[in-house]
């Protein structure tokens, strides 16, 4: 696996070579201004995945928070981190 980074130290590309199939899978990453990855792109810069970053305490007390969605599929809901709020 090969990683490429920008001048800020953010990983912007991941190249995974499969020797048995002789295929390299390229994943590119785009970052928000605050430093979180918000989209994954393929080698053709087509959207593969979107990410939603939600940090407590803004969502404190909620049972679930959307954490990641896949293009063309329903959102994936994962349990939120409980940060001391009332459920």
N, C-alpha and C positions, 0 to 999 in steps of 0.2 A: 504494500500500500504506500502511495506517495501523497504527501500533503504539500499544498502551496499556501503561502501566507502573504498578506498585504503588509505595507510599511508599519501598520499599527500592531502587528502580531496576530491579527484575526485570520483564522483558517478560511480561505476563500475557495479552495478546491481540494477534492479528495479523489484520487485515481486508484481504483482497485483492479489489479490485473489477476485474472483467473487463468492459471497456466494450463489447466486441463481443456478449457474451451478456447484459449488464446484470445480472450475478449477483455478489454479494459472498460470498466464502468466508471464514468466520470460524474461526480456530483459537485455542483458549485453552490456556494452559499452567499446570500446577501444579508447585510446587517442593518439594523435600525441605528439611529443616532446614539442610542444609549448602550449599544454593544451587543444586543441580542440578535441571534439569527432569526430572520422572519420568513425567508423562503429558501427552498432547495430547488435548484435548476439542474437539468441534464446537460449533456455536452452540446446540445443545440440551443441552449438557453431557454428551453421550454419549462414551464412551471411543473414541478413534481409534487411539491408539498408546501403548505403555508403553516406558520407557527404563530400562536397567540401566547404571549407571555403575560401572566397576571401574577402580581406579587402581593401577598398579604402586607399590610393590614387592610388595604382597600376592599378586598373581598372577604374580610373576616366574617365568619359565621355561616358562610354558604356551604352547602353540602358538596356541590360539585362545581367545577369551573372548566370551561373549555380550554384544553391545553394544546391540542394539535388537530388539524384537520387535513385530510388528504383530498386532493383535487378530484372531483367526480364522485366522491363518496361522502356519506354523512359524517358530521364532526365526531371526533373521538372524545368522549367525556371521561376524564380521570378524576379521582377524588382530589379535592383541594387539600392544601396543608392547613390544618387547624391552628390558628394563631391566637388562641385564647378568647375568641368571641363566643357569643352564645349561639348554639345550634338550633 
